[in-house]
Amino acid sequence: MLLPGISSPRDLKALSLSQCAQLADEVRDFLIDSVSLTGGHLGPNLGVVELTIGIHRVFESPHDPIIWDTGHQSYVHKLLTGRQDFSHLREAGGIAGYPQRSESVHDIVESSHASSSLSWADGISKAFEMTGQSDRHVVAVIGDGALTGGMSWEALNNISDDNSRKLVVVVNDNGRSYAPTIGGVARFLSGVRTRPSYRTLHRVSWGIAKRLGGPARAVYRGIRGGVHGFLSRFTNNEALYSNLDIKYIGPIDGHNLRDVERALEQAKDYGSPVIVHVITEKGHGYEPARQNEADQFHAIGAFDPVTGEESAGGGLSWTSVFAQELVRLAKKNKRIVGITAAMLRPTGISALADVYPERVFDVGIAEQHATTSAAGMAFGGLHPVVAVYATFMGRAFDQVLMDVALHKAGVTFVLDRSGVTGPDGASHHGMWDLAMLQIVPGIRIAAPRDAKTLREELGEATLVDDAPTVIRFPKGNVVESIPAIRRTSDGVDVLREHSSRDVALVAVGAMAGLAIAVAELLEAAGIGATVIDPRWVIPVAPSIIDIARDHRIVVTIEDGIRVGGVGTRIRQDLRHAGVDTGVDELGLPDEFLEHDTRGNILARVGLTPEAIATKIIKQLKGTVVPKAKPKKR
Ligand SMILES: Cc1ncc(C[n+]2csc(CCOP(=O)(O)OP(=O)(O)O)c2C)c(N)n1
């Protein structure tokens, strides 16, 4: 076994190529075994085993920073940089599913939102140049999927402007995001992939360089870029890149370590920005992943390593309720279309595509474009439903504000994975959407509490044709129904009432179950609680103000950041209406919350029935206990 002996990239450099091949096999076995127990991003990592070994043999991490775009493909990098305990991958205390600076000096970028790596690399290389660290290379590894994001092209535009920087862009082209990558960029890459003539050129050139000795070799190295540029016009492989004026090497077989290393060495020699186009296969070396057409084990739960069969999760997910209801609504309303930013299946939009393929648009990893394109579709007479994970909505704030809302476009945003998500860590919690979106003039935001209200609110949203609407719901399974006792005339559901109106609990969406549990505990302590679900949390319905007026205190509970959340909005609206009932806003702290289970995180931040009930009891006791009389002397 070689893998246990690799504690840093330095150890890799002592290995022969055949030992590296053995190491690659060991890494694959390790990944399959460990991810089968914990779940994680298996397919992307199986595809970059040789590439990661090659990068670490050719460059000197961390002296040469390596930036993994998105970061879900960094498991091999972790294994080779001293992190071989994967037993608690993505669990509290275990290693993170993405690069994390606190884990290792080899991890540089941990944001995990796609398409940012080239901007990072651009900035770092500029800083190295300006601070006299000119012996340091910067390597960015970006997938063909991430390359569909606009930010990468903004960065390339800048990178191509300055030939003095040591910046290597490795395009890890496996032809897929989750599903096959779409669009012109993908077509361009696939065109290059099927024309291997550059590889021949590259091999010949390498041969020449090797044979030349001393000064002749140095001279050849100096002019090699130009020679390649000239000859590659005849191979016609890299027209897109050459038009950008960036040197290009490729396409390289990403599973042939010798070729990978040669290409990287050559890129290192250039001493100016260069793209190395590497062809890899997602799920490489593991048949069940390769055969899985849907997503090639992009992200998977625990599974049987022999058959590749995923362990049965069971239960009905929020995503599938949304997916089914969207199809039902789309059958009745021909104006409804679906948009996804490269997440056809994870968002459930695939259900609509199965029935009406022509009414679904996968725009690539391009949330900003998805949003403005939706505004255009609304102008043209459609009602677009843009389905994204809540965390990625942040990318398109300006577009929601200026393109959709300002233009009164009827676009429905469906935010899956809102609130605390858990194992994907700080970057993937959908906790900013409520605070961020509620400041958009005219926007209406619904947070369904169960499957029934999700269906209902989605239907209501698709009828709004003059403003953005948002439906946000969490990850995981949904309960079919949390019944209401009554609905107010302005659409607020009252879930529970009590003759003594001590506290009004306002539950945002999936927090309804928690609020009811709090009410039960309060009742046992002799405190009467009303529980309401606003359904549409923004704007604040007038009946919420009326209910608040009737109670001693209001407690809002939301699965989103407390600062500037729905609770804050209710407090402001109460004050504006002259109601002086105190409001306690419960929600998530304004912190980056590390990976853990959703349950553990909610407990840590005090969002459990016991913690909330205790807080309220203390608070109310505080208001009823008479002030102590001053002692007589
Ligand atoms: C801004 C943003 N939107 C969506 C995602 C979700 N996402 C994670 S990985 C991925 C596909 C990445 O494809 P690619 O860059 O080709 O890498 P591969 O997995 O194929 O190696 C997507 C869409 C994300 N991380 N960031």
The ligand as an SDF file (V2000), in Angstrom:
LIG
                    3D

 26 27  0  0  0  0  0  0  0  0999 V2000
  -23.2280   29.0880   -8.2950 C   0  0  0  0  0  0  0  0  0  0  0  0
  -23.4700   27.6140   -8.1800 C   0  0  0  0  0  0  0  0  0  0  0  0
  -24.5670   27.0820   -8.7430 N   0  0  0  0  0  0  0  0  0  0  0  0
  -24.7960   25.7500   -8.6480 C   0  0  0  0  0  0  0  0  0  0  0  0
  -23.9300   24.9370   -7.9800 C   0  0  0  0  0  0  0  0  0  0  0  0
  -24.2340   23.4570   -7.7990 C   0  0  0  0  0  0  0  0  0  0  0  0
  -23.2320   22.6210   -8.4470 N   0  0  0  0  0  0  0  0  0  0  0  0
  -22.2560   22.0220   -7.7400 C   0  0  0  0  0  0  0  0  0  0  0  0
  -21.2200   21.1410   -8.6870 S   0  0  0  0  0  0  0  0  0  0  0  0
  -22.0900   21.5280  -10.0840 C   0  0  0  0  0  0  0  0  0  0  0  0
  -21.6460   20.9900  -11.4070 C   0  0  0  0  0  0  0  0  0  0  0  0
  -20.2050   21.2960  -11.6510 C   0  0  0  0  0  0  0  0  0  0  0  0
  -19.8100   20.8090  -12.8920 O   0  0  0  0  0  0  0  0  0  0  0  0
  -18.2900   20.9130  -13.2980 P   0  0  0  0  0  0  0  0  0  0  0  0
  -17.7590   22.2510  -12.9860 O   0  0  0  0  0  0  0  0  0  0  0  0
  -18.1650   20.4630  -14.7110 O   0  0  0  0  0  0  0  0  0  0  0  0
  -17.5680   19.8960  -12.3300 O   0  0  0  0  0  0  0  0  0  0  0  0
  -17.6740   18.2950  -12.3300 P   0  0  0  0  0  0  0  0  0  0  0  0
  -18.5780   17.9410  -11.1970 O   0  0  0  0  0  0  0  0  0  0  0  0
  -18.2360   17.8490  -13.6270 O   0  0  0  0  0  0  0  0  0  0  0  0
  -16.3100   17.8380  -12.1020 O   0  0  0  0  0  0  0  0  0  0  0  0
  -23.1680   22.3480   -9.7930 C   0  0  0  0  0  0  0  0  0  0  0  0
  -24.1440   22.8590  -10.7610 C   0  0  0  0  0  0  0  0  0  0  0  0
  -22.8000   25.5420   -7.3970 C   0  0  0  0  0  0  0  0  0  0  0  0
  -21.9120   24.8530   -6.6900 N   0  0  0  0  0  0  0  0  0  0  0  0
  -22.5960   26.8730   -7.5260 N   0  0  0  0  0  0  0  0  0  0  0  0
  1  2  1  0
  2  3  1  0
  2 26  2  0
  3  4  2  0
  4  5  1  0
  5  6  1  0
  5 24  2  0
  6  7  1  0
  7  8  2  0
  7 22  1  0
  8  9  1  0
  9 10  1  0
 10 11  1  0
 10 22  2  0
 11 12  1  0
 12 13  1  0
 13 14  1  0
 14 15  2  0
 14 16  1  0
 14 17  1  0
 17 18  1  0
 18 19  2  0
 18 20  1  0
 18 21  1  0
 22 23  1  0
 24 25  1  0
 24 26  1  0
M  CHG  1   7   1
M  END
$$$$
